[in-house]
């Protein structure tokens, strides 16, 4: 009788593990669709502008509107998920995102295109954080590393694949197919969402924090828009920094409000846990450095070294290959060594390989460039998964929604900051190259920018030093056979 009971428990655990993996794959697919649409239109802007009878620069607002909408609406995703249920919110978000994508493809002017990009942003703002919350709430602790690794790759891959994919589609078909391709993906995501995502709804009904929403929303929008202006080729610095400063001030006010109000839009209590706090502080530095790499690399290869867009794109695919190659080894490495050693050692390697891009020149052989990018891709993949997993290792179930909302908001903001930091790095490189006596070196401004990014990535490691040696062991330890795994 005991054998039958044990066997039944084991089968239940295996079924739960398989279901959690399928949910993670579903959410990863939705994430990829959302992340890709943030970058894929960059190379299609000239053809789109021609279709609309506008200038390419006029379409920058289409990219800005999408990013700003994400920033404004991600903070309310947790409240909406608790109120209406994760299944309803996620499936509705998939429908909104897919429908908006198709309508983007049918747009015949800048106004209609921007309107649909805003609608896309609303769908994406609900889809990503709610999808991550579904994975966190439906994955056993011992499977969390694998699940987080699965839903992490879209954020790594999409910024690298987006521009060359958009260029390929634009050259061989039409820019409209960039958006039409989301239709079959969206239909599949909708069908599998209905099949896999459980119906969950919080019994609590806290009031909506309108003050927090307005102040944080305007602050995030202002900050992200200012950072986006800095990332443009010829920014108006006074305007850009005004938006940035206003954004920081409003976000500071929002934080004070969240700490004082009884039912905050974003619960900050997770910051009391060291394993979560490092993913917000040091993790933000890491994501900022990493977010700049897909922006700087193609720019250095094309503008600095004079390579074609195709050649530059092929080289950056080495980073993508490294991301994928690392995935099978992520869980075994974290189980074998634990989170703290991996975060420190891999963080140092990550900083070294980012800074190593400063050694590239037009004469650098491929046998040096490709391994540096490939190993760098492996390191950033490992670090993303480690940080994103340990973030929720110690979060109790009742705080999971608030922690996930804060994490999603900061994640979106810091990845966007990468482009601005990369652009600032180029300007700093231009300013200091002459005083350093390096003005005659080819692409010196880009190479100095990579040194700056390496320093930022190195500073991120310092945050991991105070961590307890056993931090995250509850998700990295492999459970004993025959025991029931913790949900």
GUNUNU-85630 format. One line per 10 residues: number of its first residue (from 1); their letters; for each residue x, y, z of C-alpha. Coordinates in steps of 0.001 Angstrom, whole numbers. Each point is the difference from the previous one (the first is absolute). Layout:
BEGIN
NUM	a	X:Y:Z; ...
This chain:
BEGIN
1	xxxxxxxxxx	0:0:0; 2849:2360:891; 1731:-861:-3298; -3155:897:-1924; -329:3259:1909; 3641:888:-621; -346:-869:-3687; -3125:2139:-246; 1777:2933:1634; 2934:-406:-2373
11	xxxxxxxxxx	-2312:-23:-3033; -1786:3118:1273; 3341:1764:424; 1145:-1049:-3480; -3271:1219:-1513; 321:3325:1842; 3606:323:-1219; -989:-691:-3609; -2851:2491:190; 2259:2668:1477
21	xxxxxxxxxx	2482:-534:-2847; -2745:382:-2609; -1209:3183:1705; 3568:1349:-1; 351:-776:-3733; -3322:1715:-721; 971:3107:1953; 3455:25:-1638; -1651:15:-3429; -2210:2921:1001
31	xxxxxxxxxx	3020:1821:1429; 1924:-531:-3221; -2843:1450:-2042; -177:3050:2284; 3765:571:255; 538:-443:-3730; -2559:2671:-865; 1947:2488:2089; 3069:-234:-2271; -972:-1571:-3313
41	xxxxxxxxxx	-1309:3177:-1658; 3265:1916:463; 1381:-1053:-3400; -3411:282:-1713; -566:3679:799; 1175:1364:-3406; -2406:-2217:-1975; -2828:704:2435; 589:3738:-291; -131:-300:-3788
51	xxxxxxxxxx	-3364:-1803:252; -1403:2726:2260; 1490:2903:-1967; 1931:1096:3080; 3613:305:1128; 1634:-2958:1791; 647:2206:3026; -3756:616:273; -509:-3701:736; 2223:33:3053
61	xxxxxxxxxx	-3144:902:1896; -1330:-3463:-887; 2848:-1623:1916; -230:2550:2806; -3766:-430:410; 387:-3760:344; 2708:264:2672; -1798:2775:1894; -3239:-1984:105; 1853:-2983:1426
71	xxxxxxxxxx	1511:2205:2691; -3337:1527:992; -2110:-3173:84; 2369:-2667:1361; -431:1295:3604; -3760:-689:-52; 388:-3564:-1311; 178:-1505:3507; -3184:1698:1215; -1895:-980:-3165
81	xxxxxxxxxx	1232:-3609:238; -1163:-303:3610; -3351:1593:-767; -956:-1846:-3211; 2183:-3128:71; 3265:-784:-1775; -1614:-2196:-2662; -2509:2626:-1143; 2556:2814:68; 2699:-1946:-1844
91	xxxxxxxxxx	-2292:-1315:-2748; -1564:3443:-441; 3470:1545:-232; 974:-2505:-2702; -3133:886:-1984; 604:3762:350; 3661:-322:-980; -726:-2228:-3000; -2895:2138:-1249; 2070:3169:369
101	xxxxxxxxxx	2859:-1655:-1924; -2268:-790:-2929; -1420:3521:35; 3571:1394:13; 544:-1923:-3217; -3083:1620:-1552; 905:3533:1162; 33:2596:-2786; 1378:2975:1905; 2145:1023:2937
111	xxxxxxxxxx	-3007:780:2204; -1706:-3374:-420; 3336:-1808:376; 828:1777:3273; -3506:-697:1350; 402:-3715:-660; 3481:-8:1544; -1519:1446:3181; -2603:-2787:-46; 2828:-2498:-494
121	xxxxxxxxxx	1776:1473:2992; -3090:-442:2189; -200:-3663:-1004; 3720:-513:563; -107:1738:3376; -2539:-2557:1221; 1434:-3013:-1834; 3565:36:1327; -357:519:3780; -3182:-2063:281
131	xxxxxxxxxx	1612:-2790:-2020; 3012:-5:2335; -2329:-49:3011; -1813:-3044:-1407; 3329:-1809:-358; 1093:928:3538; -3275:-1126:1547; -179:-3305:-1908; 3600:-1213:111; 1383:-2206:2813
141	xxxxxxxxxx	3023:1587:1691; 2408:-2655:-1303; -1131:719:-3582; 231:3773:320; 3501:329:-1496; -1030:-1846:-3184; -3254:1953:-262; 1709:3378:447; 2699:-1007:-2515; -2774:-766:-2486
151	xxxxxxxxxx	-1804:3334:373; 3271:1969:131; 1287:-741:-3496; -2467:2302:-1847; 1464:3062:1746; 3488:-1117:-1058; -769:-1113:-3533; -2578:2511:-1254; 2247:3123:105; 2624:-1868:-2045
161	xxxxxxxxxx	-2327:-1680:-2506; -2418:2929:-348; 1917:2447:-2228; 1431:-2585:-2481; -3345:-1823:-167; -1829:3262:-640; 2498:866:-2729; -358:-3430:-1621; -3815:159:-56; 54:3564:-1313
171	xxxxxxxxxx	2471:-838:-2794; -1706:-3197:-1168; -3682:729:651; -1574:3044:1640; 310:1629:3398; -3669:-881:582; 925:-3679:358; 1986:882:3122; -3357:457:1699; -2074:-2549:-1924
181	xxxxxxxxxx	2305:-2810:1174; -1266:566:3528; -3471:-1221:-1015; 718:-3768:-97; 2218:308:3069; -2703:1877:1873; -2680:-2545:-930; 2170:-2864:1249; 787:1890:3214; -3706:667:588
191	xxxxxxxxxx	-1015:-3647:-520; 2726:-1380:2260; -720:2672:2629; -3552:-1295:312; 1319:-3559:300; 2891:517:2413; -440:3067:2203; -2066:-712:3121; -2778:2323:1071; 1276:1884:3036
201	xxxxxxxxxx	-1418:3057:1692; 882:1648:3281; -2715:117:2646; 1301:3368:1189; -1469:3100:-1623; 2356:2887:829; -970:3435:-1364; 1846:1240:-3054; 2864:2360:823; -800:2856:-2368
211	xxxxxxxxxx	2602:2357:1452; 2744:-2610:-352; -1111:-826:-3539; -26:3604:-1212; 3260:1061:1664; 1955:-3162:-873; -1488:-150:-3503; 963:3573:-868; 3395:-495:1642; 749:-3197:-1917
221	xxxxxxxxxx	-1232:1498:-3273; 2092:3130:504; 3128:-1948:923; -318:-2524:-2844; -708:2737:-2545; 3007:2000:1181; 2206:-3094:-268; -1390:-710:-3458; 836:3576:-1074; 3567:-451:1264
231	xxxxxxxxxx	310:-3148:-2099; -859:1837:-3244; 2808:972:-2413; -307:3775:594; -1724:537:3344; -1038:3358:1367; 1814:-368:3298; -1915:2589:2011; -3349:-1503:-962; 1186:-3577:592
241	xxxxxxxxxx	1507:642:3424; -3037:2032:1071; -2201:-3036:-623; 2489:-2243:1823; 222:2243:3075; -3783:495:184; -401:-3769:-305; 2399:-722:2857; -1668:2612:2247; -3493:-1391:-629
251	xxxxxxxxxx	1160:-3575:562; 1575:1047:3302; -3344:1541:1002; -1761:-3209:-1089; 2337:-2125:2159; -751:2146:3067; -3702:-397:-741; 296:-3799:-358; 1796:-220:3345; -2663:2017:1833
261	xxxxxxxxxx	-3295:-1110:-1519; -1927:-3032:1257; -724:-1507:-3425; 2851:1049:-2318; -146:-665:-3710; 3497:-1515:280; 892:-1862:3192; 3616:772:968; 174:-2417:2941; 1950:-2533:-2083
271	xxxxxxxxxx	3006:2338:144; 517:-1083:3623; 1164:-3394:-1302; 3677:54:-1126; -604:-2511:-2808; -2624:2278:-1530; 1737:3288:778; 3170:-877:-1956; -2027:-594:-3161; -1372:3527:260
281	xxxxxxxxxx	3249:1805:898; 2984:-1888:-1450; -2276:-1791:-2445; -1058:3345:-1449; 3641:926:-663; 534:-3343:-1718; -3109:318:-2179; 958:3561:-935; 3444:-1144:-1175; -1448:-2974:-1849
291	xxxxxxxxxx	-2780:2066:-1579; 2614:2198:-1675; 1853:-2840:-1739; -2556:-705:-2805; -70:3766:-643; 3758:619:9; 1317:-3068:-1813; -1765:456:-3375; 662:3741:171; 3732:-532:563
301	xxxxxxxxxx	226:-2606:-2750; -1874:2147:-2534; 857:3620:846; 3370:-591:1610; 1409:-2826:-2145; -1965:576:-3222; -1555:-3470:-171; -3296:-637:-1771; -3190:-432:2023; -93:-3680:-969
311	xxxxxxxxxx	3612:-616:1051; -541:1826:3307; -3185:-1974:634; 1754:-3314:-635; 2723:871:2507; -2486:931:2711; -1698:-3367:-475; 3001:-1461:1843; -1470:1561:3162; -3322:-1707:-761
321	xxxxxxxxxx	1778:-3336:-497; 1699:388:3378; -3376:705:1655; -1455:-3223:-1360; 3103:-2114:666; -63:919:3694; -3616:-979:653; 531:-3791:522; 2830:666:2464; -1727:2688:2076
331	xxxxxxxxxx	-1876:-2257:2424; 2873:-2481:615; 2451:2863:668; -2303:1712:2494; -741:-3325:1730; 3694:-841:202; 1452:3320:1175; -2943:2002:1407; -1138:3520:-786; 2561:2163:1801
341	xxxxxxxxxx	3165:-1513:-1598; -1645:-8:-3434; -1160:3605:285; 3465:1156:1071; 2183:-2057:-2374; -2330:230:-2976; -567:3702:714; 3756:616:-207; 220:-1982:-3242; -2941:1931:-1393
351	xxxxxxxxxx	1725:3331:735; 3256:-1238:-1567; -1630:-1171:-3236; -2035:3196:-374; 3152:2078:428; 1858:-2345:-2386; -2118:1389:-2859; 2155:3127:349; 2863:-2036:-1496; -1843:-422:-3310
361	xxxxxxxxxx	1238:1909:-3045; -561:-291:-3775; 3074:-2253:-134; -973:-2306:2872; -279:-3597:-1298; -3258:-1924:235; 1649:-2690:2127; 230:2616:2774; -3278:1922:-509; -2343:-2994:-205
371	xxxxxxxxxx	1219:-1795:3184; -111:3246:1994; -3604:627:-1063; -975:-3654:414; 1432:-352:3520; -1402:3419:906; -3422:-1246:-1117; 389:-3063:2213; 925:2134:3001; -2914:2396:-375
381	xxxxxxxxxx	-2427:-2910:-453; 1273:-1618:3198; -221:3262:1934; -3490:848:-1212; -1330:-3378:1108; 1796:82:3367; -1246:3497:850; -3541:-576:-1220; -266:-3246:1984; 1495:1079:3319
391	xxxxxxxxxx	-2237:3068:-111; -3010:-2142:936; 1746:-2710:2020; -1085:1389:3387; -3145:1937:-932; -3013:-1402:1924; -3132:-737:-2076; -1953:2941:1420; 2720:2437:-1174; 611:-1586:-3401
401	xxxxxxxxxx	-2301:2313:-1983; 1534:3168:1434; 3577:-1234:-436; -685:-1069:-3568; -1552:3370:-867; 2998:1879:1403; 2428:-2357:-1730; -1790:341:-3369; -72:3794:245; 3693:286:868
411	xxxxxxxxxx	917:-2613:-2620; -1724:1928:-2781; 1499:3298:1140; 3605:-1185:352; 62:-1896:-3293; -1157:3211:-1651; 2652:1953:1867; 2661:-2115:-1701; -454:1749:-3339; 227:3420:1628
421	xxxxxxxxxx	3098:-1006:1964; 1558:-1349:-3201; -692:3310:-1774; 1420:1946:2951; 3043:-2278:-57; 643:914:-3642; -185:3720:852; 2365:-483:2948; 2373:-1916:-2275; -38:2849:-2495
431	xxxxxxxxxx	666:2539:2743; 2933:-1766:1680; 1703:-1630:-2991; 2003:3122:-873; 1183:743:3568; 1059:-3655:262; 1990:317:-3208; -2135:-2629:-1717; -1809:2228:-2476; 1526:-1719:-3022
441	xxxxxxxxxx	-1102:-3529:958; -2799:-1380:-2180; -3406:-92:1754; 1612:1068:3277; -3279:1480:1295; -1733:-3380:-291; 2904:-1861:1551; 127:2339:2982; -3757:-437:388; 533:-3751:411
451	xxxxxxxxxx	2570:680:2713; -2636:2102:1793; -2535:-2826:-289; 2552:-2448:1383; 475:2236:3048; -3777:202:545; -260:-3801:-218; 2883:-305:2464; -1751:2284:2503; -3041:-2285:-193
461	xxxxxxxxxx	2095:-2832:1461; 703:1951:3204; -3656:-317:959; 317:-3796:131; 2904:-115:2469; -2098:357:3210; -2343:-2833:-1061; -182:-3021:2278; 1919:-3000:-1343; -3211:-2065:5
471	xxxxxxxxxx	-2192:2668:-1596; -2404:-1577:-2466; 744:-3576:1104; -3734:-635:355; -352:200:-3790; 3410:-1336:-1072; 106:-3137:2168; -1167:-3125:-1780; -2732:-1724:2045; 517:-3564:1162
481	xxxxxxx	-1714:-2745:-1946; -3294:-1093:1449; -687:3260:1837; -2762:2350:-949; 1318:3195:-1511; -967:3292:1446; -2432:1962:-2096
